[in-house]
Amino acid sequence: MTVITTSNPYHADAAGTLWDSGPARGLRLVQWVDTADIVHDSTLVLTINGVTLTVQIQPLNDNLAFGAVVWQIGPFNPGIPVTSFVITTMATGHLHVWVD
């Protein structure tokens, strides 16, 4: 898994923990981005502050554009305080997470 938390947005390409301790971060925007591998029934499961959110993509056709945002939450201004952000399931695509 590649997780980059040294830039904004944070970037992940597989399941894992982005943060699970320390002070809350202000969650501004989350985008699931296609990398030519998100297909019908691809699933993303996030656990944010202990609450599980399941997203299943159902594209209108088989040809999603590379780099297309297939799901998004936000933007929030100000950012929502989040103390724990875990990607429970993500086998395809990239997740971009903007924080304050």
A tleap script that builds the chain and sets N, CA, C and O, in Angstrom:
source leaprc.protein.ff14SB
mol = sequence {
  NMET THR VAL ILE THR THR SER ASN PRO TYR
  HIE ALA ASP ALA ALA GLY THR LEU TRP ASP
  SER GLY PRO ALA ARG GLY LEU ARG LEU VAL
  GLN TRP VAL ASP THR ALA ASP ILE VAL HIE
  ASP SER THR LEU VAL LEU THR ILE ASN GLY
  VAL THR LEU THR VAL GLN ILE GLN PRO LEU
  ASN ASP ASN LEU ALA PHE GLY ALA VAL VAL
  TRP GLN ILE GLY PRO PHE ASN PRO GLY ILE
  PRO VAL THR SER PHE VAL ILE THR THR MET
  ALA THR GLY HIE LEU HIE VAL TRP VAL CASP
}
set mol.1.N position { 0.834 -1.175 0.000 }
set mol.1.CA position { 0.000 0.000 0.000 }
set mol.1.C position { 0.877 1.236 0.000 }
set mol.1.O position { 1.872 1.322 0.720 }
set mol.2.N position { 0.486 2.176 -0.816 }
set mol.2.CA position { 1.162 3.455 -0.820 }
set mol.2.C position { 0.260 4.485 -0.162 }
set mol.2.O position { -0.847 4.743 -0.634 }
set mol.3.N position { 0.734 5.066 0.920 }
set mol.3.CA position { 0.010 6.139 1.585 }
set mol.3.C position { 0.971 7.307 1.713 }
set mol.3.O position { 2.067 7.172 2.257 }
set mol.4.N position { 0.546 8.452 1.207 }
set mol.4.CA position { 1.363 9.652 1.314 }
set mol.4.C position { 0.598 10.646 2.174 }
set mol.4.O position { -0.463 11.132 1.782 }
set mol.5.N position { 1.143 10.946 3.350 }
set mol.5.CA position { 0.502 11.901 4.259 }
set mol.5.C position { 1.386 13.124 4.495 }
set mol.5.O position { 1.163 13.891 5.432 }
set mol.6.N position { 2.384 13.296 3.641 }
set mol.6.CA position { 3.284 14.437 3.777 }
set mol.6.C position { 2.893 15.583 2.862 }
set mol.6.O position { 3.550 16.624 2.849 }
set mol.7.N position { 1.822 15.394 2.092 }
set mol.7.CA position { 1.335 16.458 1.214 }
set mol.7.C position { -0.164 16.599 1.422 }
set mol.7.O position { -0.782 15.780 2.102 }
set mol.8.N position { -0.738 17.620 0.846 }
set mol.8.CA position { -2.170 17.826 0.937 }
set mol.8.C position { -2.683 17.986 -0.488 }
set mol.8.O position { -2.460 19.037 -1.090 }
set mol.9.N position { -3.358 16.994 -1.049 }
set mol.9.CA position { -4.112 15.969 -0.343 }
set mol.9.C position { -3.245 14.770 0.036 }
set mol.9.O position { -2.201 14.507 -0.560 }
set mol.10.N position { -3.734 14.043 1.076 }
set mol.10.CA position { -3.169 12.730 1.361 }
set mol.10.C position { -3.564 11.839 0.195 }
set mol.10.O position { -4.554 12.096 -0.491 }
set mol.11.N position { -2.785 10.792 -0.023 }
set mol.11.CA position { -3.022 9.913 -1.164 }
set mol.11.C position { -2.871 8.461 -0.728 }
set mol.11.O position { -1.926 8.115 -0.019 }
set mol.12.N position { -3.808 7.611 -1.156 }
set mol.12.CA position { -3.714 6.174 -0.864 }
set mol.12.C position { -4.201 5.399 -2.078 }
set mol.12.O position { -5.113 5.837 -2.780 }
set mol.13.N position { -3.584 4.240 -2.323 }
set mol.13.CA position { -4.015 3.411 -3.446 }
set mol.13.C position { -4.423 2.008 -3.020 }
set mol.13.O position { -4.546 1.119 -3.862 }
set mol.14.N position { -4.634 1.798 -1.723 }
set mol.14.CA position { -5.090 0.502 -1.207 }
set mol.14.C position { -5.618 0.713 0.215 }
set mol.14.O position { -5.475 1.794 0.786 }
set mol.15.N position { -6.221 -0.318 0.768 }
set mol.15.CA position { -6.754 -0.242 2.130 }
set mol.15.C position { -5.630 0.022 3.130 }
set mol.15.O position { -4.496 -0.410 2.928 }
set mol.16.N position { -5.953 0.731 4.207 }
set mol.16.CA position { -4.990 1.022 5.254 }
set mol.16.C position { -5.440 2.212 6.086 }
set mol.16.O position { -6.493 2.795 5.828 }
set mol.17.N position { -4.647 2.567 7.076 }
set mol.17.CA position { -4.970 3.662 7.981 }
set mol.17.C position { -4.258 4.926 7.540 }
set mol.17.O position { -3.036 4.939 7.394 }
set mol.18.N position { -5.033 6.002 7.325 }
set mol.18.CA position { -4.414 7.290 7.024 }
set mol.18.C position { -3.995 7.982 8.314 }
set mol.18.O position { -2.902 8.542 8.393 }
set mol.19.N position { -4.869 7.946 9.334 }
set mol.19.CA position { -4.511 8.396 10.683 }
set mol.19.C position { -5.493 7.806 11.669 }
set mol.19.O position { -6.662 7.593 11.347 }
set mol.20.N position { -5.014 7.544 12.874 }
set mol.20.CA position { -5.864 6.916 13.893 }
set mol.20.C position { -5.466 7.357 15.296 }
set mol.20.O position { -5.769 6.675 16.274 }
set mol.21.N position { -4.797 8.485 15.393 }
set mol.21.CA position { -4.399 8.980 16.714 }
set mol.21.C position { -3.997 10.441 16.580 }
set mol.21.O position { -3.964 11.007 15.488 }
set mol.22.N position { -3.701 11.017 17.707 }
set mol.22.CA position { -3.285 12.412 17.712 }
set mol.22.C position { -4.467 13.349 17.618 }
set mol.22.O position { -5.615 12.929 17.767 }
set mol.23.N position { -4.193 14.614 17.371 }
set mol.23.CA position { -5.287 15.597 17.306 }
set mol.23.C position { -6.162 15.371 16.073 }
set mol.23.O position { -5.722 14.790 15.081 }
set mol.24.N position { -7.395 15.835 16.155 }
set mol.24.CA position { -8.312 15.729 15.024 }
set mol.24.C position { -7.787 16.564 13.863 }
set mol.24.O position { -7.197 17.627 14.053 }
set mol.25.N position { -8.015 16.058 12.671 }
set mol.25.CA position { -7.691 16.812 11.457 }
set mol.25.C position { -9.005 17.318 10.866 }
set mol.25.O position { -10.033 16.650 10.978 }
set mol.26.N position { -8.980 18.465 10.252 }
set mol.26.CA position { -10.176 19.013 9.621 }
set mol.26.C position { -10.346 18.422 8.234 }
set mol.26.O position { -9.598 18.769 7.320 }
set mol.27.N position { -11.317 17.536 8.060 }
set mol.27.CA position { -11.558 16.870 6.783 }
set mol.27.C position { -12.271 17.832 5.839 }
set mol.27.O position { -13.389 18.264 6.121 }
set mol.28.N position { -11.633 18.169 4.724 }
set mol.28.CA position { -12.196 19.128 3.772 }
set mol.28.C position { -12.860 18.448 2.576 }
set mol.28.O position { -13.955 18.838 2.172 }
set mol.29.N position { -12.204 17.435 2.007 }
set mol.29.CA position { -12.698 16.824 0.778 }
set mol.29.C position { -12.080 15.443 0.624 }
set mol.29.O position { -10.896 15.251 0.899 }
set mol.30.N position { -12.895 14.470 0.178 }
set mol.30.CA position { -12.413 13.123 -0.125 }
set mol.30.C position { -12.879 12.789 -1.533 }
set mol.30.O position { -14.055 12.959 -1.854 }
set mol.31.N position { -11.963 12.313 -2.379 }
set mol.31.CA position { -12.318 11.908 -3.734 }
set mol.31.C position { -11.733 10.538 -4.036 }
set mol.31.O position { -10.558 10.276 -3.779 }
set mol.32.N position { -12.582 9.661 -4.592 }
set mol.32.CA position { -12.142 8.361 -5.111 }
set mol.32.C position { -11.944 8.569 -6.597 }
set mol.32.O position { -12.890 8.900 -7.311 }
set mol.33.N position { -10.719 8.378 -7.070 }
set mol.33.CA position { -10.341 8.722 -8.434 }
set mol.33.C position { -10.025 7.457 -9.217 }
set mol.33.O position { -9.321 6.569 -8.735 }
set mol.34.N position { -10.563 7.389 -10.440 }
set mol.34.CA position { -10.336 6.238 -11.312 }
set mol.34.C position { -8.912 6.232 -11.845 }
set mol.34.O position { -8.366 7.272 -12.212 }
set mol.35.N position { -8.324 5.049 -11.881 }
set mol.35.CA position { -6.996 4.871 -12.477 }
set mol.35.C position { -7.058 3.779 -13.530 }
set mol.35.O position { -6.140 2.969 -13.657 }
set mol.36.N position { -8.151 3.765 -14.285 }
set mol.36.CA position { -8.382 2.813 -15.373 }
set mol.36.C position { -8.672 1.407 -14.863 }
set mol.36.O position { -8.554 0.441 -15.616 }
set mol.37.N position { -9.051 1.280 -13.586 }
set mol.37.CA position { -9.340 -0.057 -13.076 }
set mol.37.C position { -10.628 -0.125 -12.258 }
set mol.37.O position { -10.989 -1.205 -11.788 }
set mol.38.N position { -11.330 0.992 -12.074 }
set mol.38.CA position { -12.587 0.954 -11.338 }
set mol.38.C position { -13.685 0.506 -12.299 }
set mol.38.O position { -13.910 1.131 -13.335 }
set mol.39.N position { -14.361 -0.577 -11.946 }
set mol.39.CA position { -15.399 -1.137 -12.798 }
set mol.39.C position { -16.687 -1.284 -11.993 }
set mol.39.O position { -16.703 -1.055 -10.783 }
set mol.40.N position { -17.756 -1.665 -12.669 }
set mol.40.CA position { -19.043 -1.902 -12.027 }
set mol.40.C position { -18.858 -2.797 -10.800 }
set mol.40.O position { -18.164 -3.811 -10.872 }
set mol.41.N position { -19.464 -2.432 -9.694 }
set mol.41.CA position { -19.420 -3.149 -8.419 }
set mol.41.C position { -18.110 -2.997 -7.644 }
set mol.41.O position { -17.930 -3.679 -6.635 }
set mol.42.N position { -17.186 -2.127 -8.076 }
set mol.42.CA position { -16.007 -1.842 -7.256 }
set mol.42.C position { -16.492 -1.204 -5.954 }
set mol.42.O position { -17.409 -0.382 -5.960 }
set mol.43.N position { -15.868 -1.589 -4.837 }
set mol.43.CA position { -16.341 -1.152 -3.526 }
set mol.43.C position { -15.253 -0.403 -2.771 }
set mol.43.O position { -14.081 -0.779 -2.794 }
set mol.44.N position { -15.670 0.666 -2.102 }
set mol.44.CA position { -14.830 1.443 -1.201 }
set mol.44.C position { -15.521 1.454 0.153 }
set mol.44.O position { -16.694 1.813 0.251 }
set mol.45.N position { -14.799 1.062 1.199 }
set mol.45.CA position { -15.346 1.086 2.560 }
set mol.45.C position { -14.406 1.931 3.410 }
set mol.45.O position { -13.216 1.635 3.526 }
set mol.46.N position { -14.958 2.993 4.006 }
set mol.46.CA position { -14.203 3.883 4.880 }
set mol.46.C position { -14.760 3.782 6.286 }
set mol.46.O position { -15.967 3.627 6.467 }
set mol.47.N position { -13.887 3.869 7.287 }
set mol.47.CA position { -14.316 3.977 8.674 }
set mol.47.C position { -13.763 5.298 9.195 }
set mol.47.O position { -12.557 5.457 9.389 }
set mol.48.N position { -14.688 6.252 9.419 }
set mol.48.CA position { -14.320 7.600 9.831 }
set mol.48.C position { -14.918 7.840 11.209 }
set mol.48.O position { -16.135 7.788 11.380 }
set mol.49.N position { -14.055 8.106 12.197 }
set mol.49.CA position { -14.487 8.291 13.589 }
set mol.49.C position { -15.357 7.128 14.057 }
set mol.49.O position { -16.326 7.329 14.789 }
set mol.50.N position { -15.008 5.908 13.632 }
set mol.50.CA position { -15.726 4.713 14.068 }
set mol.50.C position { -17.002 4.407 13.304 }
set mol.50.O position { -17.661 3.407 13.592 }
set mol.51.N position { -17.369 5.241 12.335 }
set mol.51.CA position { -18.575 5.020 11.538 }
set mol.51.C position { -18.156 4.486 10.176 }
set mol.51.O position { -17.284 5.056 9.521 }
set mol.52.N position { -18.784 3.381 9.747 }
set mol.52.CA position { -18.438 2.747 8.480 }
set mol.52.C position { -19.335 3.260 7.360 }
set mol.52.O position { -20.557 3.316 7.497 }
set mol.53.N position { -18.707 3.632 6.258 }
set mol.53.CA position { -19.391 4.124 5.067 }
set mol.53.C position { -18.983 3.225 3.905 }
set mol.53.O position { -17.796 3.084 3.611 }
set mol.54.N position { -19.974 2.616 3.242 }
set mol.54.CA position { -19.705 1.728 2.108 }
set mol.54.C position { -20.224 2.365 0.831 }
set mol.54.O position { -21.382 2.776 0.760 }
set mol.55.N position { -19.364 2.447 -0.181 }
set mol.55.CA position { -19.705 3.009 -1.484 }
set mol.55.C position { -19.438 1.945 -2.525 }
set mol.55.O position { -18.372 1.329 -2.530 }
set mol.56.N position { -20.410 1.721 -3.417 }
set mol.56.CA position { -20.215 0.778 -4.520 }
set mol.56.C position { -20.511 1.511 -5.819 }
set mol.56.O position { -21.619 2.007 -6.022 }
set mol.57.N position { -19.523 1.576 -6.691 }
set mol.57.CA position { -19.660 2.336 -7.930 }
set mol.57.C position { -20.437 1.536 -8.964 }
set mol.57.O position { -20.233 0.333 -9.128 }
set mol.58.N position { -21.326 2.225 -9.652 }
set mol.58.CA position { -22.088 1.634 -10.747 }
set mol.58.C position { -22.025 2.595 -11.928 }
set mol.58.O position { -22.970 3.344 -12.172 }
set mol.59.N position { -20.913 2.575 -12.661 }
set mol.59.CA position { -20.758 3.520 -13.772 }
set mol.59.C position { -21.805 3.282 -14.854 }
set mol.59.O position { -22.287 2.164 -15.038 }
set mol.60.N position { -22.148 4.357 -15.565 }
set mol.60.CA position { -23.146 4.264 -16.622 }
set mol.60.C position { -22.634 3.509 -17.835 }
set mol.60.O position { -23.422 2.984 -18.622 }
set mol.61.N position { -21.306 3.450 -17.992 }
set mol.61.CA position { -20.739 2.663 -19.086 }
set mol.61.C position { -19.422 2.077 -18.621 }
set mol.61.O position { -18.981 2.350 -17.505 }
set mol.62.N position { -18.798 1.285 -19.452 }
set mol.62.CA position { -17.568 0.602 -19.077 }
set mol.62.C position { -16.321 1.463 -19.259 }
set mol.62.O position { -15.220 1.018 -18.936 }
set mol.63.N position { -16.469 2.676 -19.767 }
set mol.63.CA position { -15.310 3.477 -20.123 }
set mol.63.C position { -15.187 4.726 -19.257 }
set mol.63.O position { -15.408 5.839 -19.735 }
set mol.64.N position { -14.840 4.549 -18.002 }
set mol.64.CA position { -14.562 5.703 -17.147 }
set mol.64.C position { -13.273 6.353 -17.629 }
set mol.64.O position { -12.328 5.664 -18.014 }
set mol.65.N position { -13.238 7.658 -17.606 }
set mol.65.CA position { -12.035 8.366 -18.022 }
set mol.65.C position { -10.962 8.250 -16.949 }
set mol.65.O position { -11.253 8.357 -15.758 }
set mol.66.N position { -9.727 8.032 -17.371 }
set mol.66.CA position { -8.611 7.987 -16.433 }
set mol.66.C position { -8.567 9.307 -15.670 }
set mol.66.O position { -8.599 10.376 -16.280 }
set mol.67.N position { -8.496 9.242 -14.362 }
set mol.67.CA position { -8.440 10.437 -13.531 }
set mol.67.C position { -9.802 11.001 -13.168 }
set mol.67.O position { -9.883 12.027 -12.493 }
set mol.68.N position { -10.881 10.344 -13.608 }
set mol.68.CA position { -12.228 10.824 -13.297 }
set mol.68.C position { -12.537 10.602 -11.820 }
set mol.68.O position { -12.166 9.574 -11.253 }
set mol.69.N position { -13.213 11.562 -11.201 }
set mol.69.CA position { -13.678 11.406 -9.828 }
set mol.69.C position { -14.961 10.588 -9.885 }
set mol.69.O position { -15.956 11.025 -10.464 }
set mol.70.N position { -14.938 9.390 -9.279 }
set mol.70.CA position { -16.112 8.516 -9.335 }
set mol.70.C position { -16.973 8.624 -8.084 }
set mol.70.O position { -18.124 8.189 -8.085 }
set mol.71.N position { -16.426 9.197 -7.021 }
set mol.71.CA position { -17.190 9.436 -5.794 }
set mol.71.C position { -16.491 10.525 -5.005 }
set mol.71.O position { -15.263 10.619 -5.008 }
set mol.72.N position { -17.281 11.350 -4.328 }
set mol.72.CA position { -16.721 12.465 -3.570 }
set mol.72.C position { -17.591 12.760 -2.360 }
set mol.72.O position { -18.814 12.629 -2.412 }
set mol.73.N position { -16.942 13.162 -1.263 }
set mol.73.CA position { -17.647 13.693 -0.099 }
set mol.73.C position { -16.997 15.028 0.242 }
set mol.73.O position { -15.776 15.122 0.372 }
set mol.74.N position { -17.819 16.048 0.383 }
set mol.74.CA position { -17.333 17.394 0.608 }
set mol.74.C position { -17.532 18.210 -0.651 }
set mol.74.O position { -18.168 17.722 -1.585 }
set mol.75.N position { -17.030 19.409 -0.723 }
set mol.75.CA position { -16.097 20.024 0.211 }
set mol.75.C position { -16.798 20.591 1.445 }
set mol.75.O position { -17.966 20.976 1.396 }
set mol.76.N position { -16.060 20.631 2.544 }
set mol.76.CA position { -16.537 21.180 3.799 }
set mol.76.C position { -15.674 22.381 4.164 }
set mol.76.O position { -14.447 22.322 4.074 }
set mol.77.N position { -16.315 23.464 4.573 }
set mol.77.CA position { -15.583 24.648 4.984 }
set mol.77.C position { -16.334 25.295 6.143 }
set mol.77.O position { -17.384 25.901 5.928 }
set mol.78.N position { -15.827 25.180 7.350 }
set mol.78.CA position { -14.525 24.633 7.713 }
set mol.78.C position { -14.523 23.102 7.649 }
set mol.78.O position { -15.573 22.475 7.506 }
set mol.79.N position { -13.336 22.516 7.755 }
set mol.79.CA position { -13.210 21.065 7.737 }
set mol.79.C position { -13.889 20.412 8.937 }
set mol.79.O position { -13.967 21.002 10.014 }
set mol.80.N position { -14.377 19.192 8.740 }
set mol.80.CA position { -15.032 18.424 9.805 }
set mol.80.C position { -13.954 17.755 10.660 }
set mol.80.O position { -13.068 17.104 10.106 }
set mol.81.N position { -13.998 17.893 12.002 }
set mol.81.CA position { -12.981 17.269 12.851 }
set mol.81.C position { -13.057 15.740 12.773 }
set mol.81.O position { -14.095 15.139 13.052 }
set mol.82.N position { -11.945 15.135 12.393 }
set mol.82.CA position { -11.868 13.680 12.266 }
set mol.82.C position { -10.639 13.193 13.027 }
set mol.82.O position { -9.522 13.638 12.765 }
set mol.83.N position { -10.852 12.272 13.975 }
set mol.83.CA position { -9.739 11.725 14.763 }
set mol.83.C position { -9.232 10.397 14.217 }
set mol.83.O position { -8.124 9.975 14.550 }
set mol.84.N position { -10.039 9.726 13.371 }
set mol.84.CA position { -9.648 8.430 12.828 }
set mol.84.C position { -10.191 8.291 11.413 }
set mol.84.O position { -11.382 8.488 11.173 }
set mol.85.N position { -9.304 7.950 10.475 }
set mol.85.CA position { -9.696 7.770 9.077 }
set mol.85.C position { -9.011 6.504 8.569 }
set mol.85.O position { -7.794 6.473 8.383 }
set mol.86.N position { -9.811 5.464 8.347 }
set mol.86.CA position { -9.285 4.165 7.912 }
set mol.86.C position { -9.968 3.766 6.613 }
set mol.86.O position { -11.193 3.820 6.502 }
set mol.87.N position { -9.168 3.365 5.632 }
set mol.87.CA position { -9.704 2.788 4.402 }
set mol.87.C position { -9.780 1.292 4.647 }
set mol.87.O position { -8.763 0.600 4.618 }
set mol.88.N position { -10.981 0.795 4.886 }
set mol.88.CA position { -11.170 -0.617 5.221 }
set mol.88.C position { -11.069 -1.488 3.980 }
set mol.88.O position { -10.440 -2.546 4.014 }
set mol.89.N position { -11.683 -1.054 2.884 }
set mol.89.CA position { -11.655 -1.801 1.623 }
set mol.89.C position { -11.483 -0.831 0.471 }
set mol.89.O position { -12.260 0.113 0.323 }
set mol.90.N position { -10.468 -1.063 -0.344 }
set mol.90.CA position { -10.296 -0.340 -1.602 }
set mol.90.C position { -9.289 -1.111 -2.437 }
set mol.90.O position { -8.082 -1.024 -2.210 }
set mol.91.N position { -9.789 -1.861 -3.400 }
set mol.91.CA position { -8.906 -2.680 -4.223 }
set mol.91.C position { -8.509 -1.963 -5.508 }
set mol.91.O position { -7.553 -2.362 -6.172 }
set mol.92.N position { -9.241 -0.904 -5.862 }
set mol.92.CA position { -8.977 -0.218 -7.121 }
set mol.92.C position { -9.050 1.290 -6.933 }
set mol.92.O position { -9.686 1.781 -6.000 }
set mol.93.N position { -8.398 2.014 -7.821 }
set mol.93.CA position { -8.432 3.467 -7.796 }
set mol.93.C position { -7.497 4.070 -6.773 }
set mol.93.O position { -6.692 3.375 -6.153 }
set mol.94.N position { -7.616 5.377 -6.608 }
set mol.94.CA position { -6.834 6.138 -5.638 }
set mol.94.C position { -7.781 6.972 -4.808 }
set mol.94.O position { -8.802 7.436 -5.315 }
set mol.95.N position { -7.463 7.173 -3.537 }
set mol.95.CA position { -8.235 8.037 -2.677 }
set mol.95.C position { -7.404 9.269 -2.367 }
set mol.95.O position { -6.251 9.160 -1.949 }
set mol.96.N position { -7.993 10.451 -2.574 }
set mol.96.CA position { -7.346 11.719 -2.259 }
set mol.96.C position { -8.121 12.353 -1.119 }
set mol.96.O position { -9.342 12.485 -1.200 }
set mol.97.N position { -7.424 12.750 -0.053 }
set mol.97.CA position { -8.065 13.285 1.146 }
set mol.97.C position { -7.412 14.621 1.493 }
set mol.97.O position { -6.235 14.683 1.846 }
set mol.98.N position { -8.205 15.688 1.384 }
set mol.98.CA position { -7.726 17.028 1.739 }
set mol.98.C position { -8.070 17.319 3.187 }
set mol.98.O position { -9.184 17.040 3.630 }
set mol.99.N position { -7.126 17.875 3.927 }
set mol.99.CA position { -7.333 18.220 5.334 }
set mol.99.C position { -6.896 19.667 5.577 }
set mol.99.O position { -6.124 20.239 4.806 }
set mol.100.N position { -7.422 20.254 6.692 }
set mol.100.CA position { -6.989 21.602 7.078 }
set mol.100.C position { -5.568 21.561 7.566 }
set mol.100.O position { -5.014 22.595 7.940 }
savepdb mol mol.pdb
quit
